[in-house]
Amino acid sequence: MRLALLQINPTVGALDANADAIIAAAMRVAPGTDLCITPELALCGYPPRDLLLQRAFVARVRQVLDRVAEATRQGPPLLVGLPLESPQCEGRPLVNAAALLQQGRVVTTCTKSLLPTYDVFDEDRYFEPGRGVAIIDVAGQRCAVSICEDIWNDRDFWQRPRYHRDPIEEAREAGASVVLNLSASPFEVGKQRVRERLLSALASKHGMPIAYVNQVGGNDDLVFDGRSTVVDARGRIIARGAAFREDVVAVELDDRIGAEAGTDETAPEAEVYGALVLGTRDYARKCGFTRVLVGLSGGIDSALTAAIAAAALGPDRVLGVMMPSPFSSAGSIDDSVALAGACGIETMTLPIAPIMAAFDAALDEAFAGRPRDVTEENIQARIRGNLLMALSNKTNALLLTTGNKSELAVGYCTLYGDMSGGLAVIADVPKTMVYRVSRWLNGREGREIIPAAILDKAPSAELRPNQTDQDSLPPYDVLDAILERHIEDHLSHDEIVAAGFAPAVVQHVLRLVRVAEFKRKQAAPGLKVTDRAFGTGWRMPIARADWDRRS
């Protein structure tokens, strides 16, 4: 049986463009292919979210499916992911489906059984689950059609399965000999290794090859890494799609012992960089921007953001803006200039001292008798945010914010200041990983993209004389270790202290995380690269009691 996995990059809502991409990919497959397979909901793009509440949208998707069927009439059968109206008279109005197209018509449809509602997923909001196993015949083989989550509930792989059903086990009991899986599985660091272990375990356990087709590209805060994978009945990976780019993966499933697929690049730094470049490129492109702006402070965060932007859109489409104040060091300007030169981007300098003086004068009477404090520091950040947003408005360039996950977690950022912008590129990258990715990038390029002076200096907001981040925060290696345990592992104060951290430090950090919730609710969308990001999957209340009194 010859399969072609169509690893495409759909745009949510771009129905005709997505259809064209599916048709073009299907036309690229070799003669003799028995079946082409798209990712999950490929025709409408994933995740469509509340577009699914519009009946006209779903009806239009169905119309576009007919065009795909007609355009691929002379080609091999095609399995397309899309939303369809539920045939049931009760329950949710839609199903997450795969339609089998052959000779210009829809032959049958198959429905997703397991609907995730954790992290970034909320499929039970829209879809009715499938009630049985869908089996189709392909080249004389009984193939079970599954969709994304349907393969993620093996009771022998997971310590605590999330669902009461296992569609793959049911498929085997129904006589299936091959599993086909249409997926839109978002990226996070290390996830591909888990996927491949799961697929290998499932295939060897049931004695069935598995063809897993994943979406690629960025949609809002989610990045999809592709890496569509085929595993033979022995659990060996025999084909793998490209990472972070479109691909058509052709594979032949038979009883012969063939070659295993080569190794994949899974170094965390490489994965994070690849995801951020793709996510930035697609967010700008799919939102209609051709240029971006980055405020350059001379620090590591803006440096890495600028480097990612240059790789994503091209250096000629990136403007770095330097906005020195009386507290800015000469090194910050020099380091920003060196970075811009290494990245090949244009720069602009807008000194803010005169604007700061104007603010001081305007607020002199209102602030009379009150000492200078963080208020004046925030005014500086907001001046810069205003200037950057003015440039964004005037030039129609997307402003990229430069704050990292560590800062966003503890509120070490200014609302309407450095948080201003349309996309927070590294908002899910802890500070320690920012350094790791920057050093990895320099090593990969064989030259200093991120100048050594930026890597070596103490991090500072430079909003007052001799300021460093560690005036207000624990060292970043300590901070990030605490944040990972609290945010991603859901550990409490006492559990983190039991892991060896100082109680006073843990108390301080957890309090900062709690009180900064209102800032995160107003932040720009950030690209998700970890298991738990401050995005659509983060649902913490702002107004809440301090249940853990120590924090």
C-alpha positions in Angstrom: 0.0 0.0 0.0 1.4 3.3 -1.1 0.5 6.4 1.0 1.3 10.1 0.6 1.1 12.2 3.7 0.3 15.8 2.7 2.0 17.9 5.4 0.6 21.3 4.5 0.5 24.7 6.2 -3.2 25.8 6.2 -4.4 29.2 7.3 -7.5 29.3 9.6 -10.5 30.4 7.5 -8.7 30.6 4.2 -10.9 27.9 2.7 -10.0 28.4 -1.0 -6.3 28.8 -0.3 -6.3 25.7 1.9 -8.2 23.8 -0.8 -5.6 24.9 -3.4 -2.8 23.7 -1.1 -4.4 20.3 -0.7 -5.0 20.0 -4.4 -1.4 21.0 -5.3 0.1 18.6 -2.8 -2.1 15.8 -4.1 -1.1 16.5 -7.6 2.6 16.1 -6.6 2.3 12.5 -5.5 3.7 9.7 -7.7 1.5 7.5 -9.9 0.4 4.4 -8.2 -0.3 6.0 -4.9 -3.2 4.3 -3.2 -4.2 7.1 -0.8 -3.3 10.8 0.1 -4.0 12.0 3.6 -4.2 15.6 4.9 -3.9 16.8 8.5 -6.8 17.3 10.9 -9.3 20.0 9.8 -6.9 20.9 7.0 -9.6 22.4 4.9 -10.6 25.1 7.4 -7.2 25.3 9.3 -6.6 24.4 12.9 -7.7 25.6 15.4 -10.8 27.3 13.9 -12.2 28.0 17.4 -15.4 30.0 17.4 -15.6 30.2 13.6 -17.2 26.9 14.0 -20.2 28.6 15.7 -21.1 30.2 12.4 -23.3 27.8 10.4 -22.5 29.6 7.2 -18.8 29.0 7.7 -19.3 25.2 8.1 -21.6 25.2 5.1 -18.9 26.9 3.0 -16.3 24.4 4.1 -18.6 21.6 2.8 -18.9 23.4 -0.6 -15.2 23.8 -0.9 -14.8 20.1 -0.2 -16.8 19.4 -3.4 -14.3 21.5 -5.4 -11.4 19.5 -4.0 -13.2 16.3 -4.9 -13.7 17.5 -8.5 -10.1 18.8 -8.9 -8.6 15.5 -7.7 -11.0 13.3 -9.6 -8.2 11.8 -11.7 -5.9 11.3 -8.8 -5.7 8.8 -6.0 -8.3 8.7 -3.2 -7.9 11.6 -0.8 -8.7 11.7 2.9 -9.4 15.3 3.9 -9.9 16.7 7.4 -12.8 19.1 7.9 -15.7 20.0 10.2 -19.1 18.6 9.2 -22.7 18.9 10.6 -23.4 16.1 13.1 -25.9 13.5 11.8 -27.2 13.2 15.4 -30.4 15.0 16.4 -28.9 15.8 19.9 -25.5 16.8 21.3 -23.1 19.3 19.8 -24.0 20.4 16.2 -20.7 19.4 14.5 -18.3 16.5 14.2 -14.5 16.7 13.6 -14.3 14.5 10.5 -12.3 13.1 7.7 -14.0 12.7 4.2 -12.8 10.1 1.8 -12.8 11.5 -1.8 -12.6 9.2 -4.8 -13.4 9.8 -8.4 -14.9 13.2 -7.8 -17.2 12.4 -4.9 -17.4 11.9 -1.2 -17.4 8.1 -0.6 -17.6 8.1 3.2 -16.9 10.2 6.3 -15.2 9.2 9.5 -15.5 11.0 12.9 -13.1 11.8 15.7 -13.8 9.9 18.9 -11.8 11.5 21.6 -12.2 15.3 22.1 -9.5 17.0 24.1 -10.5 19.8 26.5 -7.1 20.4 28.3 -4.4 23.0 27.7 -5.1 24.8 24.4 -7.8 22.4 23.3 -11.6 22.9 23.7 -13.1 20.6 21.1 -16.0 19.4 23.3 -17.2 23.0 22.9 -18.0 22.4 19.2 -17.9 18.7 18.4 -19.9 15.6 19.1 -17.6 12.5 19.5 -17.7 9.6 17.1 -19.4 6.5 18.4 -17.6 3.8 16.6 -14.5 2.8 14.7 -14.2 4.0 11.1 -12.7 1.4 8.7 -12.0 2.0 5.0 -10.5 -0.3 2.4 -7.3 0.9 0.8 -5.5 -1.5 -1.7 -7.1 -4.5 0.0 -6.1 -3.4 3.5 -8.6 -2.6 6.3 -7.5 0.8 7.5 -8.8 2.4 10.7 -9.2 6.2 10.3 -8.4 8.1 13.5 -8.0 11.8 14.2 -5.3 13.3 16.4 -6.3 12.6 20.0 -7.7 9.1 19.1 -4.1 7.7 19.2 -3.2 9.3 22.6 -5.0 7.1 25.0 -3.1 3.8 25.2 -3.5 2.4 28.7 -0.1 0.7 28.6 1.7 3.9 27.6 0.1 6.3 30.0 0.1 6.0 33.7 -3.4 7.5 33.8 -5.3 7.4 30.5 -7.6 10.5 30.1 -10.5 8.7 28.4 -12.5 5.5 29.0 -12.2 4.4 25.4 -9.2 3.5 23.2 -10.1 3.9 19.6 -6.9 2.1 18.4 -7.6 -1.0 20.5 -11.2 -0.9 19.2 -9.8 -0.7 15.6 -7.7 -3.7 16.1 -10.6 -5.7 17.5 -12.6 -4.6 14.4 -10.1 -6.2 12.2 -8.1 -3.2 11.1 -4.6 -3.9 9.8 -3.4 -0.3 9.4 -4.0 2.9 11.4 -4.3 6.3 9.5 -4.2 9.3 11.8 -4.9 12.9 10.7 -3.4 15.3 13.3 -3.0 18.9 14.2 -0.6 18.5 17.1 0.9 21.7 18.4 4.6 21.9 19.0 6.3 22.0 22.4 9.9 21.2 23.3 10.5 17.4 23.4 7.0 16.5 22.2 8.2 14.7 19.0 10.2 12.2 21.1 7.0 11.4 23.0 5.0 11.1 19.8 7.5 8.7 18.3 7.7 6.6 21.4 3.9 6.5 21.5 3.5 5.6 17.8 6.2 2.9 18.1 4.6 1.4 21.2 1.1 1.3 19.6 2.3 -0.2 16.4 4.3 -3.0 18.0 1.6 -3.7 20.6 -1.1 -4.1 18.0 1.0 -5.4 15.1 -0.2 -2.6 12.8 1.6 0.1 10.9 0.6 3.6 11.7 0.7 6.6 9.4 0.5 9.9 11.3 0.0 13.1 9.3 0.6 16.4 11.2 -0.1 20.0 10.2 2.8 22.4 9.9 2.9 26.2 10.4 1.8 28.8 12.9 -1.7 29.9 13.7 -2.0 32.6 16.4 -0.1 31.4 19.5 0.3 27.8 18.3 3.1 26.4 16.2 2.8 23.1 14.4 6.0 21.3 13.7 5.0 18.8 11.0 7.3 15.8 11.3 4.6 13.5 9.9 5.6 10.0 10.9 5.1 6.4 9.6 5.8 3.4 11.8 5.8 -0.2 10.6 4.2 -3.1 12.5 7.4 -3.7 14.4 7.3 -0.2 15.8 10.2 1.1 13.7 10.0 4.6 12.2 10.3 4.2 8.5 9.4 7.7 7.3 9.3 11.2 8.8 8.3 14.5 7.3 10.4 17.7 7.5 10.4 19.7 10.7 8.9 23.2 10.6 8.2 23.2 6.8 5.7 21.8 4.3 6.4 18.3 2.9 4.8 15.4 1.0 5.9 12.1 2.6 5.6 9.1 0.3 5.9 5.7 1.8 5.1 2.1 0.9 3.7 -0.2 3.6 4.4 -3.9 3.0 5.8 -6.9 4.8 9.4 -6.3 3.6 12.1 -5.2 6.1 13.0 -1.7 4.9 15.3 1.0 6.1 14.5 3.0 9.2 14.1 6.7 8.9 17.1 8.8 9.9 17.4 10.7 13.2 15.6 14.0 13.7 17.0 17.2 15.2 15.6 17.3 18.7 18.1 19.5 20.6 15.9 21.8 22.6 17.6 25.0 21.4 17.2 24.0 17.8 13.6 23.1 18.3 12.8 26.4 20.1 14.5 28.4 17.4 12.8 26.6 14.5 9.4 27.0 16.2 9.9 30.7 16.9 11.1 31.5 13.3 8.2 29.6 11.8 5.6 31.1 14.3 6.8 34.7 13.7 6.8 34.3 9.9 3.4 32.8 9.8 1.8 35.2 12.4 3.0 38.2 10.3 2.1 36.7 7.0 -1.3 35.4 8.0 -2.2 38.7 9.7 -1.2 40.6 6.5 2.1 42.2 7.7 5.2 42.3 5.5 7.5 44.3 7.9 8.2 44.2 11.7 9.6 46.5 14.3 11.7 45.6 17.3 12.8 47.9 20.1 16.6 47.3 20.7 17.7 47.8 24.3 21.2 46.2 24.0 19.9 43.3 26.1 19.7 39.6 25.3 15.9 39.4 24.9 15.6 42.1 22.2 18.7 40.7 20.5 17.3 37.2 20.1 13.9 38.6 19.0 15.6 40.7 16.3 17.6 37.7 15.1 14.5 35.5 14.9 12.6 38.3 13.0 15.5 38.6 10.5 15.5 34.9 9.9 11.7 34.8 9.7 11.0 37.7 7.3 14.4 38.6 5.9 16.7 41.3 7.3 15.4 43.9 4.9 11.9 43.7 6.5 13.0 44.3 10.1 13.6 47.7 11.7 15.4 47.9 15.0 14.6 51.0 17.1 17.0 52.3 19.8 15.5 54.7 22.3 18.3 55.7 24.8 17.5 57.5 28.0 19.9 59.3 30.5 20.2 55.9 32.2 21.2 54.0 29.1 24.8 52.9 29.0 27.0 53.6 26.0 27.5 49.8 25.7 23.8 49.3 25.2 23.8 51.5 22.1 27.1 50.0 20.8 25.8 46.4 21.4 22.6 47.1 19.6 24.5 48.5 16.6 26.7 45.4 16.6 23.7 43.2 16.7 21.9 45.0 13.9 25.0 44.7 11.8 25.3 41.0 12.4 21.6 40.5 11.5 21.7 42.9 8.6 18.8 44.9 9.8 18.2 48.7 9.5 18.2 50.8 12.7 16.7 54.1 13.9 17.5 56.1 17.1 14.9 58.1 19.0 16.3 59.6 22.2 13.7 59.8 24.9 15.3 62.3 27.4 13.3 65.3 26.1 10.0 63.4 26.4 10.9 62.2 29.9 11.5 65.9 30.8 8.1 66.8 29.4 6.4 64.1 31.5 8.3 65.3 34.6 7.1 68.8 34.0 3.5 67.8 33.3 3.3 65.7 36.5 5.4 67.9 38.7 2.5 69.4 40.6 0.5 66.2 40.8 3.6 64.3 42.2 4.7 67.1 44.6 5.9 65.7 47.9 6.2 62.2 46.6 9.6 60.5 46.1 10.6 59.1 42.7 9.9 55.4 42.5 8.8 52.7 40.0 6.3 55.2 38.5 9.0 57.1 36.8 10.6 53.9 35.6 7.3 52.8 34.1 6.9 56.2 32.4 10.1 55.6 30.5 8.9 52.2 29.3 5.6 53.7 28.3 7.3 56.4 26.3 9.2 53.8 24.4 6.0 51.8 23.9 4.2 54.9 22.5 7.0 55.6 20.1 7.1 52.0 18.8 3.3 51.9 18.4 3.4 55.2 16.5 6.0 53.7 14.1 3.9 50.6 13.8 0.8 52.6 12.9 2.6 54.9 10.5 4.5 52.2 8.6 2.0 49.3 9.0 4.8 47.2 10.5 4.0 44.6 13.2 5.6 45.5 16.6 7.3 42.5 18.2 7.5 42.6 22.0 10.6 41.2 23.5 9.8 40.0 27.0 10.6 36.5 28.0 8.6 33.9 30.1 10.5 34.5 33.3 9.6 38.2 33.2 6.0 37.7 32.2 5.6 35.2 35.0 6.6 37.5 37.7 5.4 40.8 36.2 8.9 42.2 35.5 7.4 44.2 32.6 5.4 47.3 32.1 1.8 47.4 30.8 1.4 49.7 27.8 5.2 50.0 27.8 7.6 47.1 26.9 4.4 44.9 26.7 3.0 46.9 23.8 2.9 45.1 20.5 1.2 42.6 18.3 3.2 39.4 18.9 5.3 38.4 21.9 7.9 36.2 20.2 9.8 34.8 23.2 7.0 35.1 25.8 7.1 31.3 26.4 10.9 31.1 26.5 12.5 31.2 30.0 15.4 33.5 30.5 17.9 30.7 30.8 16.7 29.2 27.5 17.0 32.6 25.9 20.7 32.4 26.6 20.9 28.8 25.5 19.2 29.5 22.2 21.4 32.6 21.6 24.6 30.7 22.2 23.3 27.8 20.0 22.5 30.2 17.2 26.0 31.7 17.3 27.5 28.2 17.2 25.3 27.1 14.3 26.2 30.2 12.3 29.9 30.1 13.2 29.9 33.8 14.0 28.5 36.2 16.6 24.9 36.9 15.6 24.3 37.8 19.2 27.4 39.8 20.3 29.4 38.4 23.1 29.1 41.6 25.0 25.3 41.1 25.2 25.7 37.5 26.3 28.2 38.4 29.0 26.6 41.5 30.6 24.3 41.4 33.6 20.7 41.8 32.5 19.3 45.2 33.2 16.2 47.3 32.4 18.3 50.4 32.7 15.5 52.5 34.1 17.6 53.8 37.0 21.3 54.2 37.7 23.2 50.9 38.1 20.1 48.8 37.9 20.2 45.0 37.3 17.4 42.5 37.2 18.8 40.7 40.2 18.0 43.8 42.3 14.4 42.6 42.2 14.6 38.9 41.3 16.5 35.8 42.3 19.2 34.7 39.9 17.6 33.5 36.7 18.7 29.9 37.1 16.9 29.7 40.5 13.9 31.7 39.3 13.4 29.5 36.2 13.7 26.3 38.2 11.0 27.6 40.7 8.8 28.8 37.8 9.0 25.5 36.0 7.9 23.6 39.0 5.0 26.0 39.8 3.7 26.7 36.2 4.4 23.5 34.4 4.4 20.9 37.2 1.6 22.7 39.2 3.6 22.4 42.5 2.7 24.4 45.6 4.9 26.4 47.9 5.6 23.5 50.3 6.3 21.1 47.4 8.8 23.5 45.8 10.5 24.1 49.2 10.8 20.3 49.7 12.7 20.2 46.4 15.5 22.3 48.1 14.6 25.9 47.4 14.7 28.6 50.1 11.2 29.2 51.6 11.5 33.0 51.5 12.6 32.9 47.8 9.7 30.6 46.9 7.2 32.7 48.8 8.4 35.8 47.0 8.3 34.3 43.5 4.9 32.7 43.9 3.5 36.0 45.2 4.9 37.8 42.1 3.3 35.2 39.8 -0.1 35.6 41.5 -0.2 39.4 41.5 1.0 39.7 37.9 -2.0 37.8 36.5 -3.8 41.0 35.4 -0.7 42.0 33.3 -0.7 38.6 31.5 -4.3 38.9 30.6 -3.5 42.1 28.6 -0.3 40.8 27.0 0.2 40.3 23.3 -0.2 36.7 22.0 2.9 34.7 22.6 4.2 31.7 20.7 3.8 28.5 22.7 7.0 26.3 22.9 6.7 24.8 26.4 4.2 22.4 28.0 2.3 25.3 29.6 2.3 28.8 28.2 0.6 32.0 29.3 -1.8 31.8 26.3 -5.1 30.1 25.4 -4.3 27.2 27.7 -3.7 29.4 30.8 -7.0 29.9 32.6 -6.1 31.4 36.0 -8.5 33.8 37.6 -7.3 37.4 38.2 -9.5 38.1 41.2 -8.9 35.2 43.6 -8.1 34.5 47.2 -4.6 33.6 48.3 -5.4 30.0 49.2 -1.7 29.1 49.8 -1.1 31.6 52.6 2.6 31.3 52.5 2.7 32.9 49.0 
